[in-house]
Amino acid sequence: MSAEERLSRVFVELADTLVADFDVIDFLHTLTERCAELLEVDAAGILLTDQRDHLQLVAASTLQVEQLELFQLQSERGPCLDCFTTGEPVACPDLRAAPQRWPEFAAAAAETGFVAVHALPMRLRERVIGALNLFSARPDGLNPATTALCQAFADVATIGILAERSTREQQVLSQQLQSALNTRIIIEQAKGLLAERRGLSMDESFTALRGYARSHNRKLTEVALALIEGDETVADLAHPPQPS
């Protein structure tokens, strides 16, 4: 099989993975493995931001890369972090020739058998969500065609991840909206019940519900639901004692 055919198969494989409810971690591990198989590198890793904008290791093609990426995150210095911070590619064809740039990282890379690193931003327009990092056991610079291909892999991953996050966020938003609608229905029912039992207006009923919830340190929805279900814990709200 030619190199072009193998690349075509990889892009098809990645595209097939990007379906509803796809497994992000499995997708990213596949991407690192394919980078190591098809490109002029020995291993690959991926760092992504979490919901607090902290970088996390999410995939690595080898245990050595996993250890090196974790070291980089713990020391808070290294080419992959620089790539994420600037949103620009970072290349070091020979870490031994420039050890002063990231001295701790260069030493750790040497221990794991890597002497070259290329980090590519995972970004869509102004939004940077991580970095695709490529490691080599020999001093080497990627040619422009390979670099462009690596960036294409990073772009595919970025689009897939952002689409998955957007879907998840929309699902959360939808759940929150439905919860709010359900809560409103419960409160309206409780207001009507209270208005009937105590001869109050709907506004007065809401004021009474909210005041009771606050004075008893309970949630408004909780009090409303208890009232509807005839819970004895809110009996004094439904039937307040009459003045003697």
C-alpha positions in Angstrom: 0.0 0.0 0.0 1.4 3.4 -0.9 1.9 6.2 1.5 -1.0 8.2 0.0 -3.3 5.2 0.4 -2.3 4.8 4.0 -2.9 8.4 4.7 -6.3 8.3 3.0 -7.3 5.3 5.2 -6.2 7.2 8.3 -8.3 10.2 7.5 -11.3 8.0 6.8 -10.7 6.1 10.0 -10.6 9.3 12.0 -13.7 10.7 10.2 -15.6 7.4 10.9 -14.8 7.8 14.6 -16.4 11.2 14.8 -19.9 10.0 15.2 -22.5 10.8 17.9 -21.3 9.8 21.4 -17.8 9.0 20.1 -15.1 8.1 22.6 -12.8 11.1 22.8 -10.0 9.3 24.6 -10.0 6.3 22.2 -10.1 8.7 19.2 -7.0 10.6 20.5 -5.1 7.5 21.3 -5.7 6.3 17.8 -4.4 9.6 16.5 -1.2 9.4 18.4 -0.6 5.8 17.2 -1.2 6.8 13.6 1.2 9.7 13.9 3.9 7.3 15.1 3.1 4.8 12.3 2.9 7.2 9.4 5.1 10.2 10.1 8.8 10.8 10.5 8.6 10.5 14.3 8.8 7.7 16.9 6.0 8.7 19.3 3.3 11.2 19.9 1.3 12.7 22.8 -1.6 15.0 23.2 -2.3 17.6 25.9 -5.7 19.2 26.3 -7.2 21.9 28.5 -9.9 20.9 31.0 -12.9 23.0 32.1 -10.6 25.1 34.3 -8.1 25.8 31.4 -5.5 23.5 32.9 -3.5 21.3 30.6 -3.9 17.6 31.0 -2.3 14.6 29.4 -5.1 12.7 27.5 -3.2 10.4 25.1 0.3 9.0 24.4 1.5 6.4 22.0 4.1 5.0 24.4 4.8 4.8 28.1 7.9 6.9 27.6 6.0 9.8 26.1 3.4 9.6 28.8 6.1 9.9 31.5 7.8 12.8 29.6 4.5 14.7 29.1 3.6 14.3 32.8 7.1 15.5 33.8 6.6 18.5 31.5 3.2 19.4 33.1 4.6 19.0 36.6 7.7 21.2 35.9 5.5 23.7 34.0 8.2 24.1 31.4 8.7 22.6 28.0 8.1 22.9 24.2 4.5 21.6 24.4 3.5 24.1 27.0 5.1 26.9 25.0 3.1 25.8 21.9 -0.1 25.9 23.9 0.7 29.3 25.4 1.6 31.0 22.1 -0.7 29.1 19.8 2.2 28.6 17.4 4.3 25.5 16.4 7.4 24.9 18.4 10.2 22.8 17.0 13.5 21.7 18.4 15.3 19.2 16.0 18.0 18.5 18.6 17.5 19.1 22.3 21.1 18.4 22.9 22.2 21.4 20.8 20.0 23.8 22.9 19.7 22.3 26.4 19.5 25.8 28.0 16.0 26.4 26.3 14.3 23.8 28.5 17.1 22.2 30.6 14.9 20.0 32.8 12.8 18.8 29.9 15.9 18.2 27.8 17.4 16.0 30.5 14.2 14.1 31.0 13.8 13.6 27.2 17.3 12.2 27.0 16.5 9.7 29.8 13.5 8.5 27.9 15.5 8.3 24.6 14.2 11.3 22.7 16.3 14.1 21.3 13.9 15.9 19.0 10.4 17.4 19.6 7.8 19.1 17.5 4.7 20.6 19.1 1.7 21.7 17.0 -1.2 23.8 18.3 -4.7 22.3 18.4 -6.6 25.5 17.6 -9.6 26.7 15.8 -9.2 30.4 14.9 -8.4 32.1 18.2 -9.3 29.2 20.5 -6.4 26.9 21.5 -7.4 23.8 23.3 -4.1 21.9 23.5 -1.1 20.6 21.6 -0.2 17.6 19.4 3.4 16.6 20.3 5.8 14.5 18.2 9.0 13.0 19.5 12.0 11.5 17.7 14.9 9.4 19.0 17.2 10.9 16.5 18.0 14.6 15.7 15.7 15.6 12.9 13.6 18.4 11.5 10.3 17.7 9.9 10.1 18.7 6.3 7.4 21.2 5.3 5.1 18.5 3.8 5.2 16.4 7.0 4.7 19.4 9.2 1.6 20.4 7.2 0.3 16.8 7.5 0.9 16.8 11.2 -1.1 20.1 11.5 -3.9 18.6 9.5 -4.1 15.7 12.0 -4.2 18.3 14.8 -6.9 20.2 13.1 -9.1 17.1 12.6 -8.7 16.3 16.3 -9.5 19.9 17.3 -12.7 20.0 15.2 -13.8 16.7 16.6 -13.2 17.7 20.2 -14.8 21.1 20.0 -17.9 19.5 18.3 -18.1 16.9 21.1 -17.7 19.6 23.8 -20.4 21.7 22.1 -22.8 18.8 22.0 -22.1 18.1 25.6 -22.6 21.7 26.6 -25.9 21.8 24.6 -27.1 18.7 26.4 -26.2 20.2 29.8 -28.0 23.5 28.8 -31.0 21.5 27.6 -31.1 19.6 30.9 -30.8 22.8 32.9 -33.6 24.4 30.9 -35.9 21.3 31.3 -35.1 21.3 35.0 -36.0 25.0 35.2 -39.3 24.4 33.4 -40.2 21.4 35.7 -39.4 23.6 38.7 -41.6 26.3 37.5 -44.5 23.9 37.1 -44.1 22.6 40.6 -44.0 26.0 42.1 -47.1 27.1 40.1 -49.0 24.0 41.4 -48.0 24.8 44.9 -49.0 28.4 44.6 -52.4 27.4 43.3 -52.8 24.8 46.2 -51.8 27.4 48.8 -54.1 30.0 47.3 -57.1 27.7 47.5 -56.4 26.5 51.0 -55.6 29.8 52.6 -57.6 32.2 50.4 -54.6 34.0 49.1 -53.8 35.6 45.7 -51.2 33.9 43.5 -48.7 36.6 44.4 -49.4 36.3 48.1 -49.0 32.5 47.8 -45.6 32.9 46.2 -44.5 35.3 48.9 -45.7 32.9 51.5 -43.9 29.9 49.8 -40.6 31.9 49.5 -40.8 33.3 53.0 -41.4 29.8 54.4 -38.5 28.3 52.5 -36.1 31.1 53.6 -37.2 31.0 57.3 -36.8 27.2 57.4 -33.5 27.2 55.3 -35.0 25.0 52.6 -35.1 25.2 48.8 -38.2 26.8 47.3 -38.7 23.8 45.0 -38.4 21.4 47.9 -41.1 23.3 49.9 -43.4 23.5 46.9 -43.0 19.7 46.2 -43.6 18.9 49.9 -46.8 21.0 49.9 -48.1 19.3 46.7 -47.4 15.8 48.2 -49.1 16.6 51.5 -45.9 16.3 53.5 -46.4 16.9 57.2 -43.2 18.9 57.4 -45.0 21.8 55.8 -48.3 21.4 57.5 -48.0 24.8 59.2 -47.6 26.4 55.8 -50.7 24.7 54.4 -52.7 25.2 57.5 -51.2 27.9 59.7 -52.4 27.9 63.3 -55.3 30.3 63.9 -54.8 33.1 66.4 -56.6 32.4 69.6 
